[in-house]
Amino acid sequence: MLGAMAPRVLVVDKSAATRDAIAELLGEHASEVAWCARDAAMAQLRATHAAGHPFDVVLLEGEPTTALVRELGAAGGGARVIVIAANTDGIAVAARCGASDVVVRPLTAAELAFRVDRAAPERGGNASRRPRKSDVIIGSGAWIKELYDRIAMVAATDVTVAIFGESGTGKELVARTIHNSSPRHDAPFVVVNCAAIPEQLLEDELFGHVRGAFTDATRDREGLLAAAHSGTLFLDEIGELPLPLQAKLLRVLQSQEFRRIGDDQDRRVDVRIITATNRDLDQLVARGSFRQDLYYRINVFPMHLPPLRERPDDIALLVHHFVQKYRARLGKPVEGVTPGALARLTAYDFPGNVRELENKIHQAMVVAGGQHIEDADIALPAPGPNSVVRVDVARPFREVKQETIDAFESAYLTELLRVHKGNLAQAARAAGMDRKNLWALALRHGLDRARFKKP
């Protein structure tokens, strides 16, 4: 159980059997799992809220609406609504409706528990134990279910975890989730970026020193390893760790002992180590730049995070998450993105992965002038001559073709109007189109030429 006060959950579905299945999956992660049909949900939420025993989380089965999601949350006194979607097509729908989260069938115990627990409000002893929203990687499909299962398997142990994935895929978020879900959750979670600290300073940062160890050592200094005592030390970009420090880290893993610079005595430390890298450690071992014995020590429980280009279905859910994250900070009533903007985002490869997507959404929200982010608000590089166009062959040809055409038309018209500063006549001449046809097409894509005019 993730905390002393597990959340109360209301399942809203036409079948009471859904409640039984969810109650079995959640187990001790919920203090109560109740059920009601959709038409009775408002009354039940209001009654329990008025009685002082409100539900923390509403699990809504079936297609949602914005009004329904808002009404369920309000009736329950701020209950968080999680939509149970039949497939990944339901992610974008649920995101647009303002749901707190989405979980896609088939449901698994680990994923459901994480999503319910992070949706529940901070309260009592549960607050320090539950992962924060920002500490849980967002996604859908088979890969995220496997990830949650593996987190659930390893969190309760002290096994060393190695997280592999490209930059920006969320390796630190996974490490934090493991820590926050472990018996060490109340102890420090210390992050060390092995690539960001100069080599000559990294040993001192990690292990500390004693007074007089070198010229500027005027007092004893505890390193980050000691700071992580009883908690978790997260070594990001472990592949950049210099060979001499690899030997010292190996000793920590083998004996839980280390020695500060200039010290003549060993010190013991109780720490769990999680590592991450975007490098191929097998190649580094073959080249002799990474110790094979250390590789075996850290690679006890490997976890692999896929790049964003391999999971385009997650983009809609991530966009919704980032819009909700930044709208309050920026003070803007942005609800989401237009279909054309989402199609453009989905077609982009995002070499910087989730971190790059977050940056683009943040930028777009700064310049957005309405309730939805439009194509013109998104700054994406133009595709190069050797760019690979991602095509979803699981969908009908005509559907994908029309979506591609729509995305092209929207992007072309946006750039055309930007270049000509909203001058319709000039834009039509440059495009070789009739002015009326150009304007009609621009309106179909929700483009207002006034926004492109020079101030």
C-alpha positions as CSV (number, residue, x, y, z in Angstrom):
1,M,0.0,0.0,0.0
2,L,1.4,3.5,-0.9
3,G,0.2,5.2,2.2
4,A,-1.7,4.9,5.5
5,M,-4.7,6.6,4.0
6,A,-5.5,4.9,0.8
7,P,-8.0,6.8,-1.5
8,R,-11.8,6.1,-1.8
9,V,-12.7,5.2,-5.4
10,L,-16.0,5.4,-7.2
11,V,-16.4,3.4,-10.4
12,V,-18.9,4.8,-12.8
13,D,-20.0,2.2,-15.3
14,K,-23.1,0.4,-16.5
15,S,-21.9,-2.9,-15.1
16,A,-21.3,-3.6,-11.4
17,A,-18.8,-6.3,-12.4
18,T,-16.4,-3.6,-13.4
19,R,-16.2,-2.5,-9.7
20,D,-15.3,-6.1,-8.7
21,A,-12.5,-6.3,-11.2
22,I,-11.1,-2.9,-10.3
23,A,-11.4,-3.6,-6.5
24,E,-9.3,-6.8,-7.1
25,L,-6.7,-5.0,-9.1
26,L,-6.3,-2.1,-6.6
27,G,-6.3,-4.3,-3.5
28,E,-4.9,-2.3,-0.5
29,H,-4.2,0.7,-2.8
30,A,-7.9,1.8,-2.2
31,S,-9.7,2.0,1.1
32,E,-13.0,1.6,-0.6
33,V,-14.2,0.9,-4.2
34,A,-17.8,1.7,-4.8
35,W,-20.0,1.5,-7.9
36,C,-22.8,3.3,-9.5
37,A,-24.3,3.8,-13.0
38,R,-23.6,7.0,-14.8
39,D,-27.1,8.5,-14.3
40,A,-26.7,8.1,-10.5
41,A,-23.1,9.3,-10.1
42,M,-23.9,13.0,-9.4
43,A,-26.3,12.2,-6.6
44,Q,-23.9,9.7,-5.0
45,L,-21.0,12.0,-5.1
46,R,-22.9,14.9,-3.6
47,A,-24.3,12.7,-0.9
48,T,-21.0,11.3,0.2
49,H,-19.4,14.7,0.0
50,A,-22.1,16.2,2.2
51,A,-21.7,13.4,4.7
52,G,-18.0,14.2,5.0
53,H,-16.8,11.0,3.3
54,P,-16.1,12.2,-0.2
55,F,-14.6,10.0,-2.9
56,D,-11.1,10.9,-3.9
57,V,-11.1,9.4,-7.4
58,V,-13.8,8.7,-9.9
59,L,-13.0,6.0,-12.5
60,L,-15.2,6.8,-15.5
61,E,-15.8,4.0,-18.0
62,G,-16.8,4.9,-21.5
63,E,-16.6,8.1,-23.6
64,P,-16.5,11.3,-21.5
65,T,-17.7,14.8,-22.2
66,T,-16.1,18.0,-20.9
67,A,-19.3,18.8,-19.0
68,L,-19.6,15.4,-17.4
69,V,-16.0,15.4,-16.2
70,R,-16.4,18.9,-14.7
71,E,-19.7,18.0,-13.1
72,L,-18.3,14.8,-11.6
73,G,-15.4,16.6,-10.1
74,A,-17.6,19.4,-8.7
75,A,-20.2,17.1,-7.3
76,G,-17.5,15.2,-5.4
77,G,-16.0,18.3,-3.9
78,G,-12.9,18.2,-6.1
79,A,-12.7,14.5,-6.9
80,R,-10.2,13.6,-9.7
81,V,-11.7,11.9,-12.7
82,I,-9.8,9.2,-14.5
83,V,-11.2,7.9,-17.7
84,I,-11.0,4.2,-18.6
85,A,-10.5,4.1,-22.4
86,A,-11.2,1.0,-24.5
87,N,-8.1,1.7,-26.7
88,T,-5.6,4.4,-27.4
89,D,-8.1,6.3,-29.6
90,G,-9.8,7.4,-26.4
91,I,-6.7,9.2,-25.0
92,A,-7.1,12.3,-27.0
93,V,-10.8,12.4,-26.3
94,A,-10.3,12.1,-22.5
95,A,-7.5,14.7,-22.6
96,R,-9.7,17.2,-24.4
97,C,-12.4,16.7,-21.8
98,G,-10.1,17.7,-19.0
99,A,-9.8,14.3,-17.3
100,S,-7.1,14.1,-14.6
101,D,-5.7,11.0,-16.2
102,V,-6.5,8.2,-18.7
103,V,-5.9,4.5,-18.3
104,V,-6.2,2.2,-21.4
105,R,-7.6,-1.3,-21.3
106,P,-6.5,-4.0,-20.6
107,L,-6.0,-2.8,-17.1
108,T,-3.1,-4.0,-15.0
109,A,-2.8,-3.8,-11.2
110,A,0.5,-1.9,-11.2
111,E,-0.6,0.8,-13.6
112,L,-4.0,1.3,-12.1
113,A,-2.6,1.6,-8.6
114,F,-0.1,4.3,-9.7
115,R,-2.7,6.3,-11.6
116,V,-5.2,6.2,-8.8
117,D,-2.7,7.0,-6.1
118,R,-1.2,10.0,-7.9
119,A,-4.7,11.3,-8.7
120,A,-5.8,11.2,-5.1
121,P,-5.4,14.5,-3.2
122,E,-2.4,15.0,-0.8
123,R,-3.6,14.2,2.7
124,G,-2.2,12.8,6.0
125,G,0.4,10.1,5.9
126,N,-0.2,9.4,2.2
127,A,1.3,12.7,1.0
128,S,5.0,11.8,1.5
129,R,4.7,8.4,0.1
130,R,2.8,8.9,-3.1
131,P,4.7,9.9,-6.2
132,R,4.0,13.5,-7.3
133,K,2.3,13.9,-10.7
134,S,5.6,15.2,-12.1
135,D,7.4,12.1,-10.8
136,V,5.4,9.6,-13.0
137,I,6.1,9.2,-16.6
138,I,3.0,9.6,-18.8
139,G,2.1,7.1,-21.5
140,S,-0.3,4.4,-22.7
141,G,-0.2,1.0,-24.3
142,A,1.8,-2.1,-23.7
143,W,5.1,-0.4,-22.9
144,I,3.7,1.7,-20.0
145,K,1.9,-1.3,-18.5
146,E,5.2,-3.2,-18.6
147,L,7.0,-0.3,-17.1
148,Y,4.6,0.0,-14.2
149,D,4.8,-3.7,-13.6
150,R,8.6,-3.6,-13.4
151,I,8.5,-0.6,-11.1
152,A,6.1,-2.5,-8.8
153,M,8.4,-5.5,-8.8
154,V,11.6,-3.6,-7.9
155,A,10.4,-0.7,-5.8
156,A,10.1,-2.7,-2.6
157,T,13.6,-4.1,-2.9
158,D,17.1,-2.6,-2.7
159,V,18.1,-4.0,-6.0
160,T,20.3,-1.8,-8.2
161,V,18.4,-0.5,-11.2
162,A,19.8,0.6,-14.6
163,I,17.5,2.8,-16.7
164,F,18.4,3.0,-20.4
165,G,16.9,5.5,-22.8
166,E,17.6,8.5,-25.0
167,S,17.8,12.0,-23.5
168,G,14.5,13.4,-22.6
169,T,12.6,10.1,-22.3
170,G,12.0,10.4,-18.5
171,K,14.7,8.4,-16.9
172,E,14.9,10.6,-13.8
173,L,11.1,10.5,-13.4
174,V,11.1,6.7,-13.4
175,A,13.9,6.7,-10.8
176,R,12.0,9.1,-8.6
177,T,8.9,6.9,-8.9
178,I,10.9,3.9,-7.8
179,H,12.3,5.8,-4.8
180,N,8.9,7.3,-3.8
181,S,7.3,3.9,-4.0
182,S,10.0,2.2,-1.9
183,P,10.5,1.8,1.9
184,R,13.1,4.6,1.5
185,H,10.5,7.1,0.4
186,D,11.0,9.4,3.4
187,A,14.8,9.5,3.0
188,P,16.7,11.7,0.5
189,F,16.6,11.2,-3.3
190,V,19.9,12.7,-4.4
191,V,20.6,13.3,-8.1
192,V,24.1,13.4,-9.6
193,N,24.6,14.2,-13.3
194,C,27.9,12.6,-14.1
195,A,28.2,14.4,-17.4
196,A,27.5,17.9,-16.0
197,I,30.2,18.0,-13.3
198,P,33.8,18.5,-14.4
199,E,35.9,15.4,-13.9
200,Q,38.3,17.0,-11.4
201,L,35.4,18.0,-9.2
202,L,33.2,14.9,-9.5
203,E,35.1,12.8,-7.0
204,D,34.8,15.6,-4.4
205,E,31.1,16.0,-5.1
206,L,30.4,12.3,-4.7
207,F,32.7,11.3,-1.9
208,G,33.6,14.5,-0.1
209,H,36.9,15.3,1.5
210,V,38.6,15.9,4.9
211,R,40.2,19.2,6.0
212,G,43.7,19.6,4.5
213,A,43.2,17.1,1.7
214,F,44.2,19.8,-0.8
215,T,45.0,23.5,-0.8
216,D,41.4,24.9,-0.5
217,A,40.1,22.1,1.8
218,T,39.7,24.3,4.9
219,R,37.1,22.1,6.5
220,D,35.6,18.6,6.2
221,R,33.0,18.2,3.4
222,E,30.3,15.6,3.1
223,G,29.8,14.3,-0.4
224,L,26.5,13.5,-2.1
225,L,26.9,9.8,-1.3
226,A,26.8,10.6,2.4
227,A,23.9,13.0,1.8
228,A,21.9,10.1,0.3
229,H,22.4,7.9,3.3
230,S,19.3,5.7,4.0
231,G,17.9,7.0,0.7
232,T,18.5,6.7,-3.0
233,L,21.5,8.0,-5.1
234,F,20.5,8.5,-8.7
235,L,23.6,8.6,-11.0
236,D,22.4,10.1,-14.3
237,E,24.6,9.6,-17.4
238,I,26.6,6.9,-15.6
239,G,28.4,6.2,-18.9
240,E,30.3,9.5,-18.5
241,L,31.8,8.4,-15.1
242,P,35.7,8.5,-15.3
243,L,37.4,5.1,-14.9
244,P,39.0,5.9,-11.5
245,L,35.6,6.8,-10.0
246,Q,34.1,3.7,-11.5
247,A,36.5,1.7,-9.3
248,K,35.4,3.7,-6.2
249,L,31.7,3.3,-7.1
250,L,32.2,-0.5,-7.5
251,R,33.5,-0.7,-4.0
252,V,30.4,1.1,-2.7
253,L,28.2,-1.4,-4.5
254,Q,30.2,-4.3,-3.2
255,S,30.7,-3.3,0.4
256,Q,28.6,-0.2,1.1
257,E,31.8,1.5,2.1
258,F,33.7,4.5,0.7
259,R,36.6,6.8,1.6
260,R,36.6,10.6,1.5
261,I,39.5,12.4,-0.3
262,G,42.4,12.7,2.1
263,D,40.8,10.4,4.7
264,D,42.5,7.3,6.2
265,Q,39.4,5.6,7.3
266,D,36.5,4.0,5.5
267,R,32.9,5.1,6.1
268,R,29.8,2.9,5.8
269,V,26.7,4.1,3.9
270,D,23.3,2.7,3.5
271,V,22.2,3.7,0.1
272,R,20.3,2.4,-2.9
273,I,21.8,3.2,-6.3
274,I,19.9,3.8,-9.5
275,T,21.7,4.6,-12.6
276,A,20.7,5.9,-16.0
277,T,22.4,6.4,-19.4
278,N,21.7,7.2,-23.0
279,R,24.9,5.4,-24.1
280,D,25.4,1.8,-25.2
281,L,27.3,0.5,-22.2
282,D,28.1,-2.8,-24.0
283,Q,30.1,-0.7,-26.6
284,L,31.8,1.3,-23.8
285,V,32.8,-1.9,-22.1
286,A,34.2,-3.3,-25.5
287,R,36.2,-0.1,-25.9
288,G,37.6,-0.3,-22.4
289,S,36.0,3.0,-21.2
290,F,33.6,1.3,-18.9
291,R,34.5,-1.4,-16.4
292,Q,32.8,-4.7,-17.1
293,D,32.6,-5.6,-13.4
294,L,30.8,-2.3,-12.7
295,Y,28.5,-2.9,-15.6
296,Y,27.5,-6.3,-14.2
297,R,26.9,-4.6,-10.8
298,I,24.6,-1.9,-12.0
299,N,22.7,-3.9,-14.6
300,V,21.0,-6.2,-12.1
301,F,17.5,-4.9,-13.0
302,P,17.5,-3.1,-16.4
303,M,14.6,-0.9,-17.6
304,H,14.4,0.5,-21.1
305,L,12.4,3.6,-22.0
306,P,11.3,3.9,-25.7
307,P,11.8,7.2,-27.5
308,L,8.8,9.4,-28.2
309,R,8.9,8.7,-32.0
310,E,8.1,5.1,-31.2
311,R,5.0,6.0,-29.2
312,P,3.1,8.7,-31.1
313,D,-0.2,7.7,-29.5
314,D,1.2,9.2,-26.3
315,I,1.6,12.7,-27.7
316,A,-2.1,13.7,-27.2
317,L,-1.9,12.7,-23.5
318,L,1.4,14.5,-23.0
319,V,0.2,17.6,-24.6
320,H,-2.9,17.7,-22.3
321,H,-0.6,17.2,-19.3
322,F,1.7,20.0,-20.3
323,V,-1.2,22.4,-21.1
324,Q,-2.6,21.7,-17.6
325,K,0.8,22.2,-16.1
326,Y,1.5,25.6,-17.6
327,R,-1.9,27.2,-18.0
328,A,-2.0,28.3,-14.3
329,R,1.6,29.5,-14.3
330,L,1.1,31.6,-17.5
331,G,-2.4,32.7,-16.5
332,K,-3.8,31.7,-19.9
333,P,-7.1,30.0,-20.5
334,V,-5.7,27.5,-23.0
335,E,-7.8,24.3,-23.3
336,G,-5.7,22.3,-25.6
337,V,-4.6,22.1,-29.3
338,T,-6.4,22.2,-32.6
339,P,-6.6,18.9,-34.6
340,G,-4.3,20.3,-37.2
341,A,-1.7,21.3,-34.5
342,L,-1.9,17.8,-32.9
343,A,-1.5,16.2,-36.3
344,R,1.6,18.2,-36.9
345,L,3.0,17.4,-33.5
346,T,2.3,13.7,-34.0
347,A,4.1,13.7,-37.3
348,Y,7.3,15.2,-35.9
349,D,10.1,12.9,-34.6
350,F,11.0,14.8,-31.5
351,P,14.7,14.0,-31.2
352,G,14.7,15.6,-27.8
353,N,11.8,13.3,-26.8
354,V,9.3,14.3,-24.0
355,R,11.6,17.1,-22.8
356,E,11.5,18.7,-26.3
357,L,7.7,18.3,-26.5
358,E,7.2,20.0,-23.2
359,N,9.4,22.9,-24.3
360,K,7.4,23.3,-27.5
361,I,4.1,23.3,-25.7
362,H,5.4,25.8,-23.2
363,Q,6.6,28.1,-26.0
364,A,3.3,27.7,-27.9
365,M,1.2,28.6,-24.8
366,V,3.2,31.8,-24.4
367,V,2.3,33.0,-27.9
368,A,-1.2,31.4,-28.1
369,G,-3.9,34.0,-28.5
370,G,-7.0,31.9,-28.0
371,Q,-8.3,28.9,-26.1
372,H,-6.4,26.4,-28.4
373,I,-2.9,26.2,-29.6
374,E,-2.8,26.5,-33.3
375,D,-0.3,25.5,-36.0
376,A,1.1,29.0,-36.1
377,D,1.9,28.9,-32.3
378,I,4.1,25.8,-32.6
379,A,7.8,26.3,-33.5
380,L,8.9,23.1,-35.2
381,P,11.8,22.8,-37.6
382,A,10.9,22.2,-41.3
383,P,11.5,18.6,-42.4
384,G,14.8,18.0,-44.1
385,P,15.3,16.3,-47.5
386,N,16.1,13.0,-45.8
387,S,13.3,13.1,-43.2
388,V,11.3,10.0,-42.7
389,V,7.6,10.5,-42.7
390,R,5.9,8.3,-40.1
391,V,2.7,6.6,-41.4
392,D,0.2,4.7,-39.3
393,V,-0.6,1.8,-41.5
394,A,-3.0,0.4,-38.9
395,R,-5.5,3.0,-39.9
396,P,-7.5,3.2,-43.2
397,F,-5.7,4.7,-46.2
398,R,-8.2,7.5,-46.8
399,E,-8.3,8.6,-43.2
400,V,-4.5,8.9,-42.9
401,K,-4.4,10.6,-46.3
402,Q,-6.9,13.2,-45.4
403,E,-5.2,13.9,-42.1
404,T,-1.9,14.3,-43.9
405,I,-3.5,16.7,-46.4
406,D,-5.1,18.7,-43.6
407,A,-1.8,19.0,-41.7
408,F,0.0,20.1,-44.9
409,E,-2.6,22.7,-45.8
410,S,-2.7,24.1,-42.3
411,A,1.1,24.3,-42.1
412,Y,1.4,25.8,-45.6
413,L,-1.3,28.4,-45.1
414,T,0.1,29.4,-41.7
415,E,3.6,30.0,-43.1
416,L,2.1,31.7,-46.2
417,L,0.1,34.2,-44.1
418,R,3.0,34.8,-41.8
419,V,5.4,35.6,-44.7
420,H,2.9,38.0,-46.2
421,K,1.8,39.4,-42.8
422,G,-1.8,38.6,-43.3
423,N,-2.1,40.3,-46.7
424,L,-4.6,38.0,-48.5
425,A,-4.0,39.4,-52.0
426,Q,-0.2,39.0,-51.8
427,A,-0.6,35.5,-50.3
428,A,-3.0,34.4,-53.0
429,R,-0.7,35.7,-55.8
430,A,2.3,33.9,-54.3
431,A,0.3,30.6,-53.9
432,G,-1.2,30.9,-57.4
433,M,-4.7,30.6,-55.9
434,D,-7.9,32.5,-56.2
435,R,-8.2,34.9,-53.2
436,K,-11.7,33.7,-52.2
437,N,-10.6,30.1,-52.3
438,L,-7.5,30.8,-50.3
439,W,-9.6,32.7,-47.6
440,A,-12.2,29.9,-47.5
441,L,-9.4,27.3,-47.0
442,A,-7.8,29.4,-44.3
443,L,-11.1,29.7,-42.4
444,R,-11.6,26.0,-42.7
445,H,-8.3,25.5,-40.8
446,G,-9.3,28.1,-38.2
447,L,-6.7,30.7,-39.4
448,D,-7.5,34.4,-38.9
449,R,-5.4,36.6,-41.1
450,A,-5.6,39.4,-38.5
451,R,-3.2,37.6,-36.2
452,F,-0.5,37.6,-38.9
453,K,-0.8,41.4,-39.6
454,K,2.2,43.4,-38.6
455,P,1.4,45.4,-35.4
